[in-house]
Amino acid sequence: MTTRSDSKSKYRGPSYHNRTYLDSDEGRPIRILSEYLEPLYRLKNSGVHDTVVFFGSARMKEDGSLGQYYAQAQTLAFELTKWALKEYGHKRFVICSGGGGGIMEAANKGAKEAGGQTIGLNIGLPHEQRPNPYITPELLFEFHYFFMRKFWFSHLAKALVVFPGGFGTIDEMMEMLTLSQTGKIDRKPCILLFGAKYWKEVIHFDVLVKHKMIASDDLKLFHYVDDVPSALRILKTNLPKEIDRNDPAIAKSKTST
């Protein structure tokens, strides 16, 4: 017979405090939903309206063989943040990165040095990607699911600057190009591929056009750039001056009501 004391000892409290359940297969939908709602809550409280996202390899070091890309990412983030703060204040065009090292660190560092807020969307990886120290503390987010992290890259982005990188960088870039191509977001973000020689060697977009895998007009979805002044000029020209009250645009079907 179970006594009252035995019954109390087995009581685990509300299910939302039950870590065993939340970490289980059955708790997965709640974990996924949390990676949508918790960033939404914090970004809203911080007043962030839109972002400029920097992608690029975590392997690029400030003093490494490709250190020029680190320096260029840092300078571009600095100059863009300085301009955005002067024109719009802290809520517009906040620099956002994947939160780790390399190009991500450079972008967050440049934005912080310019006096702006800066976002890091970090993710737990087998080799432990550590958040860089330049992210605004209340805008550091830790993700488990890649697809939720990519959602937040696209959700607020008005522009994307893609520095040389590997699988992760290409995956994230293609996600944004696909969303733009298919109209699954209401606005086409300005997409810059920084380092034309690298990107033209790695991805032969013209061959995709030749084989009719993409349309020639799809090449207008992005710009090649090789220096900070050119990138800054294109961004200033293409970033929306007015706040769209219907934003942020969530990926959706055009037939949605």
Secondary structure, 3 states (H helix, E strand, C coil): CCCHHHHHHHCCCCHHHCHHHHCCCCCHHHHHHHHHHHHHHHHHHHCCCCEEEEECCCCCCCCCCCHHHHHHHHHHHHHHHHHHHHHCCCCCCEEEECCCCCHHHHHHHHHHHCCCCEEEEEECCCCCCCCCCCCCHHHEEEECCHHHHHHHHHHCEEEEEECCCCHHHHHHHHHHHHHHHHCCCCCCCEEEEECHHHHHHHCCHHHHHHCCCCCHHHHHHEEEECCHHHHHHHHHHHCCCCCCCCCCCCCCCCCCC
